[in-house]
Amino acid sequence: MSLNINDLNPETLQKLGLVQEHKTINRKPRSQTFTKEHVRSHALKVLAVIAGLSQNERERILQHAIKINGV
């Protein structure tokens, strides 16, 4: 016979030191509203704007954009 962690009450979980494990097991899955496909799409749009520049120029501009974004 095995005992499920969800069958234990909060007091027992505390005494056994299983509170963190209980939270981890019962965690809600993440829901992404900004999907990986959205990221790819926007990245391509940004690169299309600076496509005419050399690689060094693109790198310099993107580094500057990252710096500005961090403010």
PDB file of N, CA, C, O and CB in Angstrom:
ATOM      1  N   MET A   1       0.848  -1.180   0.000  1.00  0.00           N
ATOM      2  CA  MET A   1       0.000   0.000   0.000  1.00  0.00           C
ATOM      3  C   MET A   1       0.892   1.242   0.000  1.00  0.00           C
ATOM      4  O   MET A   1       1.802   1.374   0.819  1.00  0.00           O
ATOM      5  CB  MET A   1      -0.964  -0.001   1.227  1.00  0.00           C
ATOM      6  N   SER A   2       0.614   2.130  -0.920  1.00  0.00           N
ATOM      7  CA  SER A   2       1.388   3.363  -0.975  1.00  0.00           C
ATOM      8  C   SER A   2       0.493   4.529  -0.585  1.00  0.00           C
ATOM      9  O   SER A   2      -0.729   4.467  -0.712  1.00  0.00           O
ATOM     10  CB  SER A   2       1.993   3.581  -2.387  1.00  0.00           C
ATOM     11  N   LEU A   3       1.119   5.576  -0.114  1.00  0.00           N
ATOM     12  CA  LEU A   3       0.396   6.755   0.343  1.00  0.00           C
ATOM     13  C   LEU A   3       0.681   7.907  -0.610  1.00  0.00           C
ATOM     14  O   LEU A   3       1.839   8.210  -0.898  1.00  0.00           O
ATOM     15  CB  LEU A   3       0.793   7.129   1.800  1.00  0.00           C
ATOM     16  N   ASN A   4      -0.366   8.540  -1.093  1.00  0.00           N
ATOM     17  CA  ASN A   4      -0.230   9.677  -2.000  1.00  0.00           C
ATOM     18  C   ASN A   4       0.015  10.939  -1.177  1.00  0.00           C
ATOM     19  O   ASN A   4      -0.607  11.140  -0.134  1.00  0.00           O
ATOM     20  CB  ASN A   4      -1.496   9.835  -2.898  1.00  0.00           C
ATOM     21  N   ILE A   5       0.919  11.783  -1.651  1.00  0.00           N
ATOM     22  CA  ILE A   5       1.246  13.015  -0.928  1.00  0.00           C
ATOM     23  C   ILE A   5       0.037  13.942  -0.835  1.00  0.00           C
ATOM     24  O   ILE A   5      -0.058  14.738   0.099  1.00  0.00           O
ATOM     25  CB  ILE A   5       2.408  13.741  -1.614  1.00  0.00           C
ATOM     26  N   ASN A   6      -0.889  13.848  -1.792  1.00  0.00           N
ATOM     27  CA  ASN A   6      -2.088  14.680  -1.775  1.00  0.00           C
ATOM     28  C   ASN A   6      -3.092  14.248  -0.719  1.00  0.00           C
ATOM     29  O   ASN A   6      -4.021  14.993  -0.406  1.00  0.00           O
ATOM     30  CB  ASN A   6      -2.742  14.658  -3.124  1.00  0.00           C
ATOM     31  N   ASP A   7      -2.915  13.047  -0.163  1.00  0.00           N
ATOM     32  CA  ASP A   7      -3.814  12.551   0.883  1.00  0.00           C
ATOM     33  C   ASP A   7      -3.455  13.090   2.266  1.00  0.00           C
ATOM     34  O   ASP A   7      -4.233  12.944   3.208  1.00  0.00           O
ATOM     35  CB  ASP A   7      -3.791  11.035   0.907  1.00  0.00           C
ATOM     36  N   LEU A   8      -2.277  13.715   2.394  1.00  0.00           N
ATOM     37  CA  LEU A   8      -1.822  14.213   3.692  1.00  0.00           C
ATOM     38  C   LEU A   8      -2.355  15.623   3.937  1.00  0.00           C
ATOM     39  O   LEU A   8      -2.472  16.432   3.016  1.00  0.00           O
ATOM     40  CB  LEU A   8      -0.279  14.201   3.767  1.00  0.00           C
ATOM     41  N   ASN A   9      -2.674  15.895   5.199  1.00  0.00           N
ATOM     42  CA  ASN A   9      -3.149  17.239   5.531  1.00  0.00           C
ATOM     43  C   ASN A   9      -1.944  18.173   5.720  1.00  0.00           C
ATOM     44  O   ASN A   9      -0.818  17.703   5.879  1.00  0.00           O
ATOM     45  CB  ASN A   9      -4.039  17.210   6.820  1.00  0.00           C
ATOM     46  N   PRO A  10      -2.176  19.485   5.705  1.00  0.00           N
ATOM     47  CA  PRO A  10      -1.059  20.442   5.797  1.00  0.00           C
ATOM     48  C   PRO A  10      -0.180  20.258   7.041  1.00  0.00           C
ATOM     49  O   PRO A  10       1.036  20.436   6.975  1.00  0.00           O
ATOM     50  CB  PRO A  10      -1.602  21.848   5.785  1.00  0.00           C
ATOM     51  N   GLU A  11      -0.789  19.909   8.153  1.00  0.00           N
ATOM     52  CA  GLU A  11      -0.015  19.719   9.389  1.00  0.00           C
ATOM     53  C   GLU A  11       0.955  18.546   9.247  1.00  0.00           C
ATOM     54  O   GLU A  11       2.113  18.644   9.653  1.00  0.00           O
ATOM     55  CB  GLU A  11      -0.961  19.482  10.589  1.00  0.00           C
ATOM     56  N   THR A  12       0.489  17.450   8.677  1.00  0.00           N
ATOM     57  CA  THR A  12       1.343  16.279   8.481  1.00  0.00           C
ATOM     58  C   THR A  12       2.455  16.582   7.483  1.00  0.00           C
ATOM     59  O   THR A  12       3.600  16.174   7.676  1.00  0.00           O
ATOM     60  CB  THR A  12       0.511  15.080   8.000  1.00  0.00           C
ATOM     61  N   LEU A  13       2.115  17.294   6.424  1.00  0.00           N
ATOM     62  CA  LEU A  13       3.130  17.689   5.452  1.00  0.00           C
ATOM     63  C   LEU A  13       4.224  18.515   6.112  1.00  0.00           C
ATOM     64  O   LEU A  13       5.407  18.323   5.830  1.00  0.00           O
ATOM     65  CB  LEU A  13       2.496  18.476   4.305  1.00  0.00           C
ATOM     66  N   GLN A  14       3.834  19.430   6.987  1.00  0.00           N
ATOM     67  CA  GLN A  14       4.783  20.281   7.707  1.00  0.00           C
ATOM     68  C   GLN A  14       5.700  19.439   8.585  1.00  0.00           C
ATOM     69  O   GLN A  14       6.915  19.641   8.599  1.00  0.00           O
ATOM     70  CB  GLN A  14       4.038  21.319   8.562  1.00  0.00           C
ATOM     71  N   LYS A  15       5.114  18.496   9.318  1.00  0.00           N
ATOM     72  CA  LYS A  15       5.900  17.654  10.232  1.00  0.00           C
ATOM     73  C   LYS A  15       6.885  16.770   9.481  1.00  0.00           C
ATOM     74  O   LYS A  15       7.986  16.509   9.966  1.00  0.00           O
ATOM     75  CB  LYS A  15       4.975  16.786  11.080  1.00  0.00           C
ATOM     76  N   LEU A  16       6.487  16.304   8.287  1.00  0.00           N
ATOM     77  CA  LEU A  16       7.346  15.434   7.499  1.00  0.00           C
ATOM     78  C   LEU A  16       8.326  16.209   6.620  1.00  0.00           C
ATOM     79  O   LEU A  16       9.210  15.622   5.996  1.00  0.00           O
ATOM     80  CB  LEU A  16       6.503  14.532   6.641  1.00  0.00           C
ATOM     81  N   GLY A  17       8.162  17.526   6.576  1.00  0.00           N
ATOM     82  CA  GLY A  17       9.042  18.356   5.755  1.00  0.00           C
ATOM     83  C   GLY A  17       8.782  18.191   4.264  1.00  0.00           C
ATOM     84  O   GLY A  17       9.702  18.280   3.451  1.00  0.00           O
ATOM     85  N   LEU A  18       7.530  17.952   3.913  1.00  0.00           N
ATOM     86  CA  LEU A  18       7.168  17.711   2.513  1.00  0.00           C
ATOM     87  C   LEU A  18       6.362  18.843   1.892  1.00  0.00           C
ATOM     88  O   LEU A  18       5.763  18.662   0.832  1.00  0.00           O
ATOM     89  CB  LEU A  18       6.387  16.435   2.405  1.00  0.00           C
ATOM     90  N   VAL A  19       6.337  19.995   2.528  1.00  0.00           N
ATOM     91  CA  VAL A  19       5.527  21.109   2.027  1.00  0.00           C
ATOM     92  C   VAL A  19       6.007  21.548   0.647  1.00  0.00           C
ATOM     93  O   VAL A  19       5.192  21.757  -0.251  1.00  0.00           O
ATOM     94  CB  VAL A  19       5.576  22.296   3.007  1.00  0.00           C
ATOM     95  N   GLN A  20       7.307  21.688   0.471  1.00  0.00           N
ATOM     96  CA  GLN A  20       7.854  22.138  -0.816  1.00  0.00           C
ATOM     97  C   GLN A  20       7.583  21.122  -1.915  1.00  0.00           C
ATOM     98  O   GLN A  20       7.239  21.493  -3.037  1.00  0.00           O
ATOM     99  CB  GLN A  20       9.362  22.389  -0.699  1.00  0.00           C
ATOM    100  N   GLU A  21       7.739  19.821  -1.591  1.00  0.00           N
ATOM    101  CA  GLU A  21       7.467  18.782  -2.579  1.00  0.00           C
ATOM    102  C   GLU A  21       6.000  18.794  -2.979  1.00  0.00           C
ATOM    103  O   GLU A  21       5.675  18.600  -4.151  1.00  0.00           O
ATOM    104  CB  GLU A  21       7.857  17.403  -2.033  1.00  0.00           C
ATOM    105  N   HIS A  22       5.112  19.021  -2.019  1.00  0.00           N
ATOM    106  CA  HIS A  22       3.676  19.075  -2.298  1.00  0.00           C
ATOM    107  C   HIS A  22       3.361  20.237  -3.230  1.00  0.00           C
ATOM    108  O   HIS A  22       2.562  20.090  -4.155  1.00  0.00           O
ATOM    109  CB  HIS A  22       2.871  19.208  -0.990  1.00  0.00           C
ATOM    110  N   LYS A  23       3.986  21.397  -2.994  1.00  0.00           N
ATOM    111  CA  LYS A  23       3.770  22.555  -3.861  1.00  0.00           C
ATOM    112  C   LYS A  23       4.287  22.280  -5.267  1.00  0.00           C
ATOM    113  O   LYS A  23       3.650  22.660  -6.249  1.00  0.00           O
ATOM    114  CB  LYS A  23       4.455  23.800  -3.279  1.00  0.00           C
ATOM    115  N   THR A  24       5.438  21.622  -5.368  1.00  0.00           N
ATOM    116  CA  THR A  24       6.031  21.321  -6.667  1.00  0.00           C
ATOM    117  C   THR A  24       5.150  20.368  -7.462  1.00  0.00           C
ATOM    118  O   THR A  24       4.937  20.570  -8.657  1.00  0.00           O
ATOM    119  CB  THR A  24       7.426  20.724  -6.491  1.00  0.00           C
ATOM    120  N   ILE A  25       4.644  19.348  -6.817  1.00  0.00           N
ATOM    121  CA  ILE A  25       3.805  18.355  -7.490  1.00  0.00           C
ATOM    122  C   ILE A  25       2.495  18.965  -7.954  1.00  0.00           C
ATOM    123  O   ILE A  25       2.009  18.623  -9.032  1.00  0.00           O
ATOM    124  CB  ILE A  25       3.530  17.173  -6.566  1.00  0.00           C
ATOM    125  N   ASN A  26       1.911  19.859  -7.167  1.00  0.00           N
ATOM    126  CA  ASN A  26       0.600  20.419  -7.474  1.00  0.00           C
ATOM    127  C   ASN A  26       0.668  21.781  -8.166  1.00  0.00           C
ATOM    128  O   ASN A  26      -0.317  22.517  -8.193  1.00  0.00           O
ATOM    129  CB  ASN A  26      -0.199  20.542  -6.212  1.00  0.00           C
ATOM    130  N   ARG A  27       1.821  22.108  -8.719  1.00  0.00           N
ATOM    131  CA  ARG A  27       2.011  23.378  -9.410  1.00  0.00           C
ATOM    132  C   ARG A  27       1.197  23.400 -10.703  1.00  0.00           C
ATOM    133  O   ARG A  27       1.108  22.395 -11.409  1.00  0.00           O
ATOM    134  CB  ARG A  27       3.506  23.617  -9.708  1.00  0.00           C
ATOM    135  N   LYS A  28       0.604  24.558 -11.003  1.00  0.00           N
ATOM    136  CA  LYS A  28      -0.135  24.729 -12.251  1.00  0.00           C
ATOM    137  C   LYS A  28       0.861  24.825 -13.398  1.00  0.00           C
ATOM    138  O   LYS A  28       1.927  25.418 -13.235  1.00  0.00           O
ATOM    139  CB  LYS A  28      -1.049  25.991 -12.199  1.00  0.00           C
ATOM    140  N   PRO A  29       0.537  24.257 -14.548  1.00  0.00           N
ATOM    141  CA  PRO A  29       1.442  24.394 -15.686  1.00  0.00           C
ATOM    142  C   PRO A  29       1.471  25.836 -16.172  1.00  0.00           C
ATOM    143  O   PRO A  29       0.482  26.560 -16.066  1.00  0.00           O
ATOM    144  CB  PRO A  29       1.021  23.455 -16.828  1.00  0.00           C
ATOM    145  N   ARG A  30       2.610  26.239 -16.701  1.00  0.00           N
ATOM    146  CA  ARG A  30       2.757  27.602 -17.200  1.00  0.00           C
ATOM    147  C   ARG A  30       1.907  27.787 -18.446  1.00  0.00           C
ATOM    148  O   ARG A  30       1.766  26.884 -19.270  1.00  0.00           O
ATOM    149  CB  ARG A  30       4.235  27.923 -17.500  1.00  0.00           C
ATOM    150  N   SER A  31       1.358  28.960 -18.556  1.00  0.00           N
ATOM    151  CA  SER A  31       0.612  29.276 -19.771  1.00  0.00           C
ATOM    152  C   SER A  31       1.291  30.459 -20.437  1.00  0.00           C
ATOM    153  O   SER A  31       1.394  31.539 -19.855  1.00  0.00           O
ATOM    154  CB  SER A  31      -0.894  29.585 -19.463  1.00  0.00           C
ATOM    155  N   GLN A  32       1.746  30.248 -21.648  1.00  0.00           N
ATOM    156  CA  GLN A  32       2.460  31.283 -22.391  1.00  0.00           C
ATOM    157  C   GLN A  32       1.501  31.984 -23.338  1.00  0.00           C
ATOM    158  O   GLN A  32       0.850  31.335 -24.156  1.00  0.00           O
ATOM    159  CB  GLN A  32       3.652  30.682 -23.171  1.00  0.00           C
ATOM    160  N   THR A  33       1.411  33.291 -23.235  1.00  0.00           N
ATOM    161  CA  THR A  33       0.602  34.050 -24.179  1.00  0.00           C
ATOM    162  C   THR A  33       1.469  34.539 -25.329  1.00  0.00           C
ATOM    163  O   THR A  33       0.971  34.779 -26.430  1.00  0.00           O
ATOM    164  CB  THR A  33      -0.087  35.236 -23.480  1.00  0.00           C
ATOM    165  N   PHE A  34       2.748  34.684 -25.079  1.00  0.00           N
ATOM    166  CA  PHE A  34       3.697  35.107 -26.112  1.00  0.00           C
ATOM    167  C   PHE A  34       4.486  33.864 -26.504  1.00  0.00           C
ATOM    168  O   PHE A  34       5.518  33.566 -25.903  1.00  0.00           O
ATOM    169  CB  PHE A  34       4.653  36.277 -25.606  1.00  0.00           C
ATOM    170  N   THR A  35       4.008  33.145 -27.501  1.00  0.00           N
ATOM    171  CA  THR A  35       4.557  31.845 -27.859  1.00  0.00           C
ATOM    172  C   THR A  35       5.912  31.950 -28.553  1.00  0.00           C
ATOM    173  O   THR A  35       6.353  33.029 -28.949  1.00  0.00           O
ATOM    174  CB  THR A  35       3.589  31.109 -28.747  1.00  0.00           C
ATOM    175  N   LYS A  36       6.549  30.803 -28.684  1.00  0.00           N
ATOM    176  CA  LYS A  36       7.828  30.730 -29.373  1.00  0.00           C
ATOM    177  C   LYS A  36       7.676  31.181 -30.827  1.00  0.00           C
ATOM    178  O   LYS A  36       8.583  31.796 -31.388  1.00  0.00           O
ATOM    179  CB  LYS A  36       8.395  29.299 -29.307  1.00  0.00           C
ATOM    180  N   GLU A  37       6.545  30.879 -31.427  1.00  0.00           N
ATOM    181  CA  GLU A  37       6.293  31.307 -32.808  1.00  0.00           C
ATOM    182  C   GLU A  37       6.192  32.827 -32.911  1.00  0.00           C
ATOM    183  O   GLU A  37       6.656  33.411 -33.890  1.00  0.00           O
ATOM    184  CB  GLU A  37       5.006  30.663 -33.339  1.00  0.00           C
ATOM    185  N   HIS A  38       5.587  33.476 -31.905  1.00  0.00           N
ATOM    186  CA  HIS A  38       5.531  34.937 -31.879  1.00  0.00           C
ATOM    187  C   HIS A  38       6.947  35.525 -31.796  1.00  0.00           C
ATOM    188  O   HIS A  38       7.268  36.497 -32.480  1.00  0.00           O
ATOM    189  CB  HIS A  38       4.672  35.425 -30.685  1.00  0.00           C
ATOM    190  N   VAL A  39       7.775  34.927 -30.957  1.00  0.00           N
ATOM    191  CA  VAL A  39       9.156  35.405 -30.806  1.00  0.00           C
ATOM    192  C   VAL A  39       9.890  35.300 -32.134  1.00  0.00           C
ATOM    193  O   VAL A  39      10.553  36.247 -32.557  1.00  0.00           O
ATOM    194  CB  VAL A  39       9.903  34.600 -29.714  1.00  0.00           C
ATOM    195  N   ARG A  40       9.774  34.154 -32.789  1.00  0.00           N
ATOM    196  CA  ARG A  40      10.444  33.970 -34.083  1.00  0.00           C
ATOM    197  C   ARG A  40       9.969  34.997 -35.103  1.00  0.00           C
ATOM    198  O   ARG A  40      10.769  35.594 -35.823  1.00  0.00           O
ATOM    199  CB  ARG A  40      10.198  32.553 -34.617  1.00  0.00           C
ATOM    200  N   SER A  41       8.659  35.191 -35.152  1.00  0.00           N
ATOM    201  CA  SER A  41       8.072  36.117 -36.120  1.00  0.00           C
ATOM    202  C   SER A  41       8.574  37.539 -35.914  1.00  0.00           C
ATOM    203  O   SER A  41       8.957  38.213 -36.871  1.00  0.00           O
ATOM    204  CB  SER A  41       6.555  36.086 -36.024  1.00  0.00           C
ATOM    205  N   HIS A  42       8.571  37.988 -34.677  1.00  0.00           N
ATOM    206  CA  HIS A  42       9.028  39.349 -34.379  1.00  0.00           C
ATOM    207  C   HIS A  42      10.529  39.498 -34.601  1.00  0.00           C
ATOM    208  O   HIS A  42      10.988  40.551 -35.045  1.00  0.00           O
ATOM    209  CB  HIS A  42       8.678  39.721 -32.938  1.00  0.00           C
ATOM    210  N   ALA A  43      11.297  38.454 -34.296  1.00  0.00           N
ATOM    211  CA  ALA A  43      12.742  38.509 -34.521  1.00  0.00           C
ATOM    212  C   ALA A  43      13.050  38.665 -36.005  1.00  0.00           C
ATOM    213  O   ALA A  43      13.940  39.430 -36.376  1.00  0.00           O
ATOM    214  CB  ALA A  43      13.424  37.248 -33.969  1.00  0.00           C
ATOM    215  N   LEU A  44      12.324  37.949 -36.852  1.00  0.00           N
ATOM    216  CA  LEU A  44      12.529  38.075 -38.289  1.00  0.00           C
ATOM    217  C   LEU A  44      12.147  39.461 -38.795  1.00  0.00           C
ATOM    218  O   LEU A  44      12.799  40.000 -39.689  1.00  0.00           O
ATOM    219  CB  LEU A  44      11.729  37.017 -39.026  1.00  0.00           C
ATOM    220  N   LYS A  45      11.096  40.036 -38.225  1.00  0.00           N
ATOM    221  CA  LYS A  45      10.685  41.392 -38.623  1.00  0.00           C
ATOM    222  C   LYS A  45      11.763  42.408 -38.257  1.00  0.00           C
ATOM    223  O   LYS A  45      12.056  43.314 -39.038  1.00  0.00           O
ATOM    224  CB  LYS A  45       9.344  41.775 -37.952  1.00  0.00           C
ATOM    225  N   VAL A  46      12.344  42.262 -37.089  1.00  0.00           N
ATOM    226  CA  VAL A  46      13.399  43.185 -36.652  1.00  0.00           C
ATOM    227  C   VAL A  46      14.621  43.040 -37.547  1.00  0.00           C
ATOM    228  O   VAL A  46      15.205  44.038 -37.968  1.00  0.00           O
ATOM    229  CB  VAL A  46      13.782  42.927 -35.173  1.00  0.00           C
ATOM    230  N   LEU A  47      15.011  41.804 -37.841  1.00  0.00           N
ATOM    231  CA  LEU A  47      16.185  41.589 -38.680  1.00  0.00           C
ATOM    232  C   LEU A  47      15.958  42.067 -40.109  1.00  0.00           C
ATOM    233  O   LEU A  47      16.900  42.487 -40.781  1.00  0.00           O
ATOM    234  CB  LEU A  47      16.563  40.119 -38.683  1.00  0.00           C
ATOM    235  N   ALA A  48      14.719  42.007 -40.574  1.00  0.00           N
ATOM    236  CA  ALA A  48      14.421  42.477 -41.929  1.00  0.00           C
ATOM    237  C   ALA A  48      14.675  43.977 -42.052  1.00  0.00           C
ATOM    238  O   ALA A  48      15.093  44.452 -43.108  1.00  0.00           O
ATOM    239  CB  ALA A  48      12.962  42.155 -42.303  1.00  0.00           C
ATOM    240  N   VAL A  49      14.427  44.718 -40.982  1.00  0.00           N
ATOM    241  CA  VAL A  49      14.621  46.171 -40.996  1.00  0.00           C
ATOM    242  C   VAL A  49      16.100  46.516 -41.136  1.00  0.00           C
ATOM    243  O   VAL A  49      16.444  47.502 -41.788  1.00  0.00           O
ATOM    244  CB  VAL A  49      14.049  46.805 -39.715  1.00  0.00           C
ATOM    245  N   ILE A  50      16.966  45.727 -40.543  1.00  0.00           N
ATOM    246  CA  ILE A  50      18.405  46.042 -40.559  1.00  0.00           C
ATOM    247  C   ILE A  50      19.186  45.112 -41.493  1.00  0.00           C
ATOM    248  O   ILE A  50      20.409  45.012 -41.390  1.00  0.00           O
ATOM    249  CB  ILE A  50      18.980  45.947 -39.140  1.00  0.00           C
ATOM    250  N   ALA A  51      18.485  44.439 -42.396  1.00  0.00           N
ATOM    251  CA  ALA A  51      19.122  43.458 -43.282  1.00  0.00           C
ATOM    252  C   ALA A  51      20.165  44.073 -44.195  1.00  0.00           C
ATOM    253  O   ALA A  51      21.108  43.385 -44.585  1.00  0.00           O
ATOM    254  CB  ALA A  51      18.080  42.767 -44.116  1.00  0.00           C
ATOM    255  N   GLY A  52      20.033  45.334 -44.550  1.00  0.00           N
ATOM    256  CA  GLY A  52      20.967  45.979 -45.468  1.00  0.00           C
ATOM    257  C   GLY A  52      22.291  46.362 -44.843  1.00  0.00           C
ATOM    258  O   GLY A  52      23.205  46.789 -45.549  1.00  0.00           O
ATOM    259  N   LEU A  53      22.413  46.221 -43.550  1.00  0.00           N
ATOM    260  CA  LEU A  53      23.642  46.610 -42.852  1.00  0.00           C
ATOM    261  C   LEU A  53      24.628  45.448 -42.803  1.00  0.00           C
ATOM    262  O   LEU A  53      24.248  44.295 -43.008  1.00  0.00           O
ATOM    263  CB  LEU A  53      23.322  47.094 -41.427  1.00  0.00           C
ATOM    264  N   SER A  54      25.884  45.751 -42.533  1.00  0.00           N
ATOM    265  CA  SER A  54      26.883  44.688 -42.371  1.00  0.00           C
ATOM    266  C   SER A  54      26.655  44.003 -41.022  1.00  0.00           C
ATOM    267  O   SER A  54      25.917  44.502 -40.173  1.00  0.00           O
ATOM    268  CB  SER A  54      28.345  45.260 -42.469  1.00  0.00           C
ATOM    269  N   GLN A  55      27.303  42.856 -40.848  1.00  0.00           N
ATOM    270  CA  GLN A  55      27.139  42.111 -39.603  1.00  0.00           C
ATOM    271  C   GLN A  55      27.617  42.932 -38.403  1.00  0.00           C
ATOM    272  O   GLN A  55      26.978  42.916 -37.350  1.00  0.00           O
ATOM    273  CB  GLN A  55      27.905  40.783 -39.674  1.00  0.00           C
ATOM    274  N   ASN A  56      28.732  43.647 -38.553  1.00  0.00           N
ATOM    275  CA  ASN A  56      29.245  44.478 -37.461  1.00  0.00           C
ATOM    276  C   ASN A  56      28.278  45.599 -37.115  1.00  0.00           C
ATOM    277  O   ASN A  56      28.053  45.900 -35.943  1.00  0.00           O
ATOM    278  CB  ASN A  56      30.605  45.063 -37.831  1.00  0.00           C
ATOM    279  N   GLU A  57      27.704  46.216 -38.152  1.00  0.00           N
ATOM    280  CA  GLU A  57      26.744  47.294 -37.925  1.00  0.00           C
ATOM    281  C   GLU A  57      25.483  46.767 -37.238  1.00  0.00           C
ATOM    282  O   GLU A  57      24.951  47.402 -36.328  1.00  0.00           O
ATOM    283  CB  GLU A  57      26.379  47.973 -39.255  1.00  0.00           C
ATOM    284  N   ARG A  58      25.009  45.586 -37.688  1.00  0.00           N
ATOM    285  CA  ARG A  58      23.826  44.986 -37.055  1.00  0.00           C
ATOM    286  C   ARG A  58      24.097  44.672 -35.583  1.00  0.00           C
ATOM    287  O   ARG A  58      23.263  44.927 -34.715  1.00  0.00           O
ATOM    288  CB  ARG A  58      23.405  43.701 -37.801  1.00  0.00           C
ATOM    289  N   GLU A  59      25.274  44.117 -35.326  1.00  0.00           N
ATOM    290  CA  GLU A  59      25.620  43.774 -33.945  1.00  0.00           C
ATOM    291  C   GLU A  59      25.675  45.026 -33.069  1.00  0.00           C
ATOM    292  O   GLU A  59      25.181  45.023 -31.941  1.00  0.00           O
ATOM    293  CB  GLU A  59      26.969  43.036 -33.897  1.00  0.00           C
ATOM    294  N   ARG A  60      26.272  46.085 -33.590  1.00  0.00           N
ATOM    295  CA  ARG A  60      26.381  47.341 -32.841  1.00  0.00           C
ATOM    296  C   ARG A  60      25.003  47.922 -32.547  1.00  0.00           C
ATOM    297  O   ARG A  60      24.741  48.372 -31.431  1.00  0.00           O
ATOM    298  CB  ARG A  60      27.227  48.359 -33.619  1.00  0.00           C
ATOM    299  N   ILE A  61      24.127  47.915 -33.540  1.00  0.00           N
ATOM    300  CA  ILE A  61      22.772  48.452 -33.371  1.00  0.00           C
ATOM    301  C   ILE A  61      21.968  47.612 -32.380  1.00  0.00           C
ATOM    302  O   ILE A  61      21.274  48.151 -31.518  1.00  0.00           O
ATOM    303  CB  ILE A  61      22.045  48.508 -34.725  1.00  0.00           C
ATOM    304  N   LEU A  62      22.067  46.292 -32.509  1.00  0.00           N
ATOM    305  CA  LEU A  62      21.312  45.424 -31.596  1.00  0.00           C
ATOM    306  C   LEU A  62      21.824  45.535 -30.156  1.00  0.00           C
ATOM    307  O   LEU A  62      21.034  45.506 -29.213  1.00  0.00           O
ATOM    308  CB  LEU A  62      21.393  43.965 -32.066  1.00  0.00           C
ATOM    309  N   GLN A  63      23.143  45.662 -29.988  1.00  0.00           N
ATOM    310  CA  GLN A  63      23.696  45.855 -28.640  1.00  0.00           C
ATOM    311  C   GLN A  63      23.202  47.167 -28.043  1.00  0.00           C
ATOM    312  O   GLN A  63      22.893  47.236 -26.853  1.00  0.00           O
ATOM    313  CB  GLN A  63      25.240  45.837 -28.675  1.00  0.00           C
ATOM    314  N   HIS A  64      23.129  48.202 -28.868  1.00  0.00           N
ATOM    315  CA  HIS A  64      22.621  49.491 -28.394  1.00  0.00           C
ATOM    316  C   HIS A  64      21.138  49.373 -28.018  1.00  0.00           C
ATOM    317  O   HIS A  64      20.698  49.943 -27.020  1.00  0.00           O
ATOM    318  CB  HIS A  64      22.819  50.584 -29.476  1.00  0.00           C
ATOM    319  N   ALA A  65      20.380  48.632 -28.823  1.00  0.00           N
ATOM    320  CA  ALA A  65      18.960  48.431 -28.521  1.00  0.00           C
ATOM    321  C   ALA A  65      18.766  47.687 -27.202  1.00  0.00           C
ATOM    322  O   ALA A  65      17.864  48.005 -26.428  1.00  0.00           O
ATOM    323  CB  ALA A  65      18.282  47.662 -29.656  1.00  0.00           C
ATOM    324  N   ILE A  66      19.618  46.695 -26.953  1.00  0.00           N
ATOM    325  CA  ILE A  66      19.561  45.969 -25.676  1.00  0.00           C
ATOM    326  C   ILE A  66      19.869  46.903 -24.522  1.00  0.00           C
ATOM    327  O   ILE A  66      19.220  46.835 -23.478  1.00  0.00           O
ATOM    328  CB  ILE A  66      20.545  44.783 -25.673  1.00  0.00           C
ATOM    329  N   LYS A  67      20.853  47.775 -24.697  1.00  0.00           N
ATOM    330  CA  LYS A  67      21.231  48.741 -23.655  1.00  0.00           C
ATOM    331  C   LYS A  67      20.064  49.692 -23.367  1.00  0.00           C
ATOM    332  O   LYS A  67      19.740  49.950 -22.208  1.00  0.00           O
ATOM    333  CB  LYS A  67      22.492  49.548 -24.086  1.00  0.00           C
ATOM    334  N   ILE A  68      19.441  50.207 -24.425  1.00  0.00           N
ATOM    335  CA  ILE A  68      18.307  51.127 -24.257  1.00  0.00           C
ATOM    336  C   ILE A  68      17.132  50.419 -23.587  1.00  0.00           C
ATOM    337  O   ILE A  68      16.460  50.991 -22.729  1.00  0.00           O
ATOM    338  CB  ILE A  68      17.870  51.705 -25.622  1.00  0.00           C
ATOM    339  N   ASN A  69      16.892  49.178 -23.982  1.00  0.00           N
ATOM    340  CA  ASN A  69      15.798  48.405 -23.426  1.00  0.00           C
ATOM    341  C   ASN A  69      15.977  48.152 -21.931  1.00  0.00           C
ATOM    342  O   ASN A  69      14.994  48.018 -21.202  1.00  0.00           O
ATOM    343  CB  ASN A  69      15.672  47.091 -24.160  1.00  0.00           C
ATOM    344  N   GLY A  70      17.217  48.089 -21.476  1.00  0.00           N
ATOM    345  CA  GLY A  70      17.502  47.815 -20.062  1.00  0.00           C
ATOM    346  C   GLY A  70      17.227  48.989 -19.144  1.00  0.00           C
ATOM    347  O   GLY A  70      17.188  48.808 -17.927  1.00  0.00           O
ATOM    348  N   VAL A  71      17.039  50.151 -19.665  1.00  0.00           N
ATOM    349  CA  VAL A  71      16.824  51.358 -18.842  1.00  0.00           C
ATOM    350  C   VAL A  71      15.465  51.359 -18.228  1.00  0.00           C
ATOM    351  O   VAL A  71      15.114  52.293 -17.508  1.00  0.00           O
ATOM    352  CB  VAL A  71      17.005  52.618 -19.662  1.00  0.00           C
TER     353      VAL A  71
END
